Amino acid sequence: MHVIHLFTDFGVAGPYLGQMQAVLLRSAPQIPVVNLMADAPAFDPFHSAYLLHAYAHGLPSGDIVLGVIDPGVGSERAGVALLADGVWYVGPDNGLFEIVAMRAHACDWWSLPPPESPIAASFHGRDWFAPCAARLAAGQWRPSPPGRRLPPSGGHGLPDTCPEFVYIDRYGNGVTGLPGHTLSPGSVLSVNGRCLRWANTFSAVAEGEPFWYVNANGLAEVAANRARAADVLGLQIGTVVAVSV
C-alpha cells in the first residue's frame, strides 16, 4: 500500500496540519497519511531541501510526499509535481524538491493543474496541493504530457551540499546539510570557533562534551552527551560548518 508523507513547517500545534490531513482523508480515504516532519525550518525551503532528501530517501516507489514550506504562498510561483526515482513530490515550486531531483537517478517535473474551485490565498497546502496529492494517490490524476528536466521556474541553483546547520531537534542536536559519506571519522568539524571530533555514540564522550556523528538518516549531526549542543555551541539554522582533516 502506498503512503502519503507530510513534510511541513506547520508544527503540530494549531489547525494547519489537521486541516490538510482532513482533505487527504476525505479525498483518498484508503491511503494512509503519516507526518514525516512538521517542524522543518520555518519559511525556509532552502535548508529544508537538504532535510527532505535525507528523510525521504529510500521511500518505496509509488509513495507520495506532500511538501509545504511555502513562504511565497498566494504569489505567482507555480505548484509542481516531481517524480524522482518512482516517488512523487507535490508542493510549491520554490526549491524545496530540488536536492531530491538533483540526486535522483531519474526525475521529471510537471506543473500542477489549477485548483478546481476558488481557494484561500494563504493556504495553498490545504486547498491546492493536498487535493492534487490525494488525486494522485487515488489514481484519479496522472500528469501529462511527458515531464520536463527542470521545474517550471527553471531551478533555484541550490548547491549539492550545504555546510550549514539545517535543523535543530528537540534535544538540541544540530543536523547539517553535509552527507555523512563525504566525511571520514578523521574529519574535524569547526563550529563557532570550536573543533569537534567524530564519535560513534553519545556515551563515547564525556558528559556535556560536543562531538559529531553520522545520524540515522545519513547527515552529519552535532550533539553533546546529555546536553543541548545548540546551547553549548550557539547553533542556529544557517550556522556555518567548516570541515578539515
BAZAZA-18852 format. One record per residue (C-alpha): x, y, z; residue in three letters; residue number from 0. Coordinates in nm, 2 decimals, m for minus. Layout:
N
       x       y       z  code  pos
       X       Y       Z   Ala  NUM
...
# end
This chain:
245
       x       y       z  code  pos
    0.00    0.00    0.00   Met    0
    0.13    0.35   m0.09   His    1
    0.16    0.62    0.17   Val    2
    0.13    1.00    0.17   Ile    3
    0.41    1.16    0.38   His    4
    0.36    1.51    0.51   Leu    5
    0.67    1.74    0.52   Phe    6
    0.59    2.08    0.66   Thr    7
    0.69    2.37    0.88   Asp    8
    0.34    2.39    1.03   Phe    9
    0.42    2.25    1.37   Gly   10
    0.18    2.01    1.55   Val   11
    0.00    2.29    1.74   Ala   12
   m0.28    2.48    1.57   Gly   13
   m0.52    2.38    1.29   Pro   14
   m0.30    2.37    0.98   Tyr   15
   m0.17    2.01    0.99   Leu   16
   m0.51    1.87    1.08   Gly   17
   m0.69    2.07    0.81   Gln   18
   m0.46    1.94    0.55   Met   19
   m0.48    1.58    0.68   Gln   20
   m0.86    1.61    0.67   Ala   21
   m0.86    1.70    0.30   Val   22
   m0.64    1.39    0.22   Leu   23
   m0.85    1.15    0.42   Leu   24
   m1.18    1.27    0.27   Arg   25
   m1.04    1.26   m0.09   Ser   26
   m0.83    0.94   m0.06   Ala   27
   m0.96    0.76    0.25   Pro   28
   m0.79    0.43    0.15   Gln   29
   m0.44    0.59    0.15   Ile   30
   m0.25    0.61    0.49   Pro   31
   m0.12    0.96    0.58   Val   32
    0.19    0.99    0.80   Val   33
    0.36    1.30    0.94   Asn   34
    0.72    1.27    0.82   Leu   35
    0.82    1.61    0.96   Met   36
    0.61    1.90    1.09   Ala   37
    0.89    2.13    1.22   Asp   38
    1.11    2.18    0.92   Ala   39
    1.28    2.53    0.92   Pro   40
    1.00    2.78    0.90   Ala   41
    0.97    2.99    0.59   Phe   42
    1.29    2.82    0.46   Asp   43
    1.27    2.59    0.16   Pro   44
    1.65    2.62    0.10   Phe   45
    1.76    2.45    0.42   His   46
    1.45    2.22    0.42   Ser   47
    1.55    2.08    0.08   Ala   48
    1.85    1.90    0.23   Tyr   49
    1.64    1.76    0.52   Leu   50
    1.37    1.64    0.28   Leu   51
    1.62    1.44    0.07   His   52
    1.76    1.27    0.38   Ala   53
    1.43    1.19    0.54   Tyr   54
    1.25    1.08    0.22   Ala   55
    1.55    0.88    0.08   His   56
    1.46    0.52    0.03   Gly   57
    1.08    0.56    0.03   Leu   58
    0.91    0.29   m0.18   Pro   59
    0.81    0.36   m0.54   Ser   60
    0.46    0.50   m0.56   Gly   61
    0.47    0.68   m0.23   Asp   62
    0.38    1.05   m0.23   Ile   63
    0.55    1.33   m0.03   Val   64
    0.33    1.64    0.02   Leu   65
    0.58    1.91    0.10   Gly   66
    0.47    2.25    0.21   Val   67
    0.73    2.50    0.32   Ile   68
    0.58    2.79    0.13   Asp   69
    0.67    3.15    0.22   Pro   70
    0.56    3.26   m0.12   Gly   71
    0.20    3.13   m0.07   Val   72
   m0.05    3.32   m0.27   Gly   73
    0.21    3.46   m0.52   Ser   74
    0.25    3.37   m0.88   Glu   75
    0.50    3.08   m0.81   Arg   76
    0.39    2.76   m0.96   Ala   77
    0.27    2.44   m0.80   Gly   78
    0.47    2.13   m0.91   Val   79
    0.47    1.75   m0.91   Ala   80
    0.81    1.58   m0.93   Leu   81
    0.86    1.21   m0.99   Leu   82
    1.20    1.11   m0.87   Ala   83
    1.31    0.75   m0.87   Asp   84
    0.95    0.64   m0.85   Gly   85
    0.84    0.86   m0.56   Val   86
    0.61    1.16   m0.61   Trp   87
    0.66    1.50   m0.46   Tyr   88
    0.38    1.76   m0.46   Val   89
    0.41    2.12   m0.35   Gly   90
    0.53    2.47   m0.43   Pro   91
    0.80    2.55   m0.70   Asp   92
    1.04    2.72   m0.46   Asn   93
    1.34    2.49   m0.44   Gly   94
    1.21    2.25   m0.18   Leu   95
    1.23    1.95   m0.40   Phe   96
    1.55    2.03   m0.60   Glu   97
    1.80    1.84   m0.39   Ile   98
    1.58    1.53   m0.43   Val   99
    1.58    1.59   m0.80   Ala  100
    1.95    1.66   m0.82   Met  101
    2.04    1.34   m0.65   Arg  102
    1.78    1.12   m0.82   Ala  103
    1.88    0.87   m1.10   His  104
    1.57    0.97   m1.30   Ala  105
    1.32    1.26   m1.25   Cys  106
    1.05    1.45   m1.43   Asp  107
    0.87    1.77   m1.34   Trp  108
    0.52    1.89   m1.42   Trp  109
    0.31    2.19   m1.33   Ser  110
    0.01    2.12   m1.12   Leu  111
   m0.33    2.17   m1.27   Pro  112
   m0.50    2.48   m1.14   Pro  113
   m0.74    2.44   m0.85   Pro  114
   m1.09    2.33   m0.94   Glu  115
   m1.26    2.59   m0.72   Ser  116
   m1.17    2.93   m0.56   Pro  117
   m0.90    2.88   m0.29   Ile  118
   m0.76    3.07    0.01   Ala  119
   m0.46    3.28   m0.10   Ala  120
   m0.29    3.20    0.24   Ser  121
   m0.34    2.82    0.24   Phe  122
   m0.24    2.65   m0.09   His  123
   m0.13    2.34    0.11   Gly  124
   m0.48    2.27    0.21   Arg  125
   m0.67    2.40   m0.10   Asp  126
   m0.44    2.32   m0.39   Trp  127
   m0.15    2.08   m0.31   Phe  128
   m0.34    1.84   m0.08   Ala  129
   m0.62    1.78   m0.33   Pro  130
   m0.36    1.72   m0.61   Cys  131
   m0.17    1.47   m0.38   Ala  132
   m0.49    1.29   m0.29   Ala  133
   m0.60    1.26   m0.66   Arg  134
   m0.25    1.13   m0.74   Leu  135
   m0.26    0.88   m0.46   Ala  136
   m0.61    0.76   m0.56   Ala  137
   m0.51    0.71   m0.93   Gly  138
   m0.76    0.98   m1.03   Gln  139
   m0.49    1.20   m1.20   Trp  140
   m0.16    1.14   m1.38   Arg  141
    0.04    1.42   m1.52   Pro  142
    0.08    1.45   m1.90   Ser  143
    0.24    1.51   m2.14   Pro  144
    0.59    1.38   m2.06   Pro  145
    0.76    1.58   m1.79   Gly  146
    1.05    1.83   m1.82   Arg  147
    1.40    1.82   m1.70   Arg  148
    1.37    2.12   m1.47   Leu  149
    1.09    2.27   m1.26   Pro  150
    0.87    2.54   m1.42   Pro  151
    1.09    2.81   m1.26   Ser  152
    1.40    2.67   m1.43   Gly  153
    1.56    2.59   m1.09   Gly  154
    1.69    2.78   m0.79   His  155
    2.06    2.70   m0.81   Gly  156
    2.09    2.51   m0.48   Leu  157
    2.44    2.37   m0.42   Pro  158
    2.47    1.99   m0.39   Asp  159
    2.57    2.01   m0.03   Thr  160
    2.51    2.27    0.24   Cys  161
    2.79    2.32    0.50   Pro  162
    2.54    2.48    0.74   Glu  163
    2.30    2.36    1.01   Phe  164
    1.96    2.29    0.85   Val  165
    1.77    2.16    1.16   Tyr  166
    1.78    2.18    1.54   Ile  167
    1.59    1.90    1.70   Asp  168
    1.41    1.89    2.04   Arg  169
    1.73    1.76    2.21   Tyr  170
    1.93    2.05    2.08   Gly  171
    2.12    1.84    1.83   Asn  172
    2.22    2.02    1.51   Gly  173
    2.18    1.85    1.18   Val  174
    2.39    1.98    0.89   Thr  175
    2.34    1.96    0.52   Gly  176
    2.66    1.76    0.48   Leu  177
    2.61    1.40    0.36   Pro  178
    2.79    1.17    0.61   Gly  179
    2.95    0.97    0.33   His  180
    3.15    1.28    0.23   Thr  181
    3.33    1.28    0.56   Leu  182
    3.56    1.03    0.74   Ser  183
    3.60    0.96    1.11   Pro  184
    3.92    1.17    1.10   Gly  185
    3.73    1.48    0.98   Ser  186
    3.71    1.77    1.22   Val  187
    3.41    2.00    1.21   Leu  188
    3.47    2.36    1.32   Ser  189
    3.16    2.54    1.46   Val  190
    3.17    2.89    1.61   Asn  191
    3.54    2.85    1.70   Gly  192
    3.51    2.50    1.85   Arg  193
    3.67    2.20    1.68   Cys  194
    3.46    1.88    1.70   Leu  195
    3.58    1.53    1.65   Arg  196
    3.38    1.23    1.55   Trp  197
    3.24    0.97    1.79   Ala  198
    3.01    0.68    1.71   Asn  199
    2.79    0.70    2.01   Thr  200
    2.69    0.96    2.28   Phe  201
    2.85    0.76    2.56   Ser  202
    3.19    0.76    2.38   Ala  203
    3.25    1.12    2.50   Val  204
    3.23    1.28    2.84   Ala  205
    2.90    1.42    2.97   Glu  206
    2.85    1.77    2.82   Gly  207
    3.11    1.73    2.55   Glu  208
    3.01    1.81    2.19   Pro  209
    3.10    1.59    1.90   Phe  210
    2.98    1.50    1.55   Trp  211
    2.85    1.17    1.41   Tyr  212
    2.65    1.05    1.11   Val  213
    2.29    1.03    1.20   Asn  214
    2.04    0.75    1.12   Ala  215
    1.94    0.94    0.80   Asn  216
    2.28    0.99    0.66   Gly  217
    2.36    1.35    0.75   Leu  218
    2.64    1.48    0.97   Ala  219
    2.50    1.59    1.30   Glu  220
    2.64    1.76    1.60   Val  221
    2.54    1.66    1.95   Ala  222
    2.66    1.66    2.31   Ala  223
    2.64    1.38    2.56   Asn  224
    2.34    1.45    2.79   Arg  225
    2.34    1.82    2.69   Ala  226
    2.20    2.05    2.43   Arg  227
    2.47    2.11    2.17   Ala  228
    2.27    2.41    2.03   Ala  229
    2.31    2.58    2.37   Asp  230
    2.67    2.47    2.42   Val  231
    2.78    2.58    2.08   Leu  232
    2.53    2.86    2.00   Gly  233
    2.39    2.68    1.70   Leu  234
    2.11    2.82    1.48   Gln  235
    1.97    2.73    1.14   Ile  236
    2.23    2.86    0.89   Gly  237
    2.53    2.85    1.13   Thr  238
    2.83    2.76    0.91   Val  239
    3.03    2.44    0.95   Val  240
    3.39    2.41    0.83   Ala  241
    3.55    2.07    0.76   Val  242
    3.91    1.98    0.79   Ser  243
    4.11    1.66    0.83   Val  244
# end
